[in-house]
């Protein structure tokens, strides 16, 4: 059941809702849960939360244009830049606050979903690997 809690916590923390999953991960490591399962549940939950952000961005574009908060011409301009450099920014999707924004913008700009999922998973998985490695290194 604790793995499910970590999964849900990781999922929510990857959305635009401010929450962190690292503390729960470290707690579960400290009471000796299987670190492989923790890594997988946290990474998958966090990636799925980012996919939800992507979807919000995808559907939010229509709203932003209709409310005249952003111009369609601007979206096309940003899309060119994101297509060129987006993969690099998505590798930073693990970062608190701004990473969520990157995933939202990727959806708004209709970035390739397969590439998005791969890059975001690599980013999230790497962060959790680093945290787990650091925990065992300092233990």
URRAUR-V501397 format. One record per run of one state. SS is the DSSP state (2 for helix, 1 for strand, 0 for the rest). FROM is the first residue (numbers start at 1). TO is the last residue. If there is no record, write none. Layout:
BEGIN
ss:SS from:FROM to:TO
ss:SS from:FROM to:TO
END
This chain:
BEGIN
ss:0 from:1 to:1
ss:2 from:2 to:14
ss:0 from:15 to:21
ss:2 from:22 to:30
ss:0 from:31 to:34
ss:2 from:35 to:66
ss:0 from:67 to:71
ss:2 from:72 to:90
ss:0 from:91 to:97
ss:2 from:98 to:108
ss:0 from:109 to:112
ss:2 from:113 to:138
ss:0 from:139 to:139
END
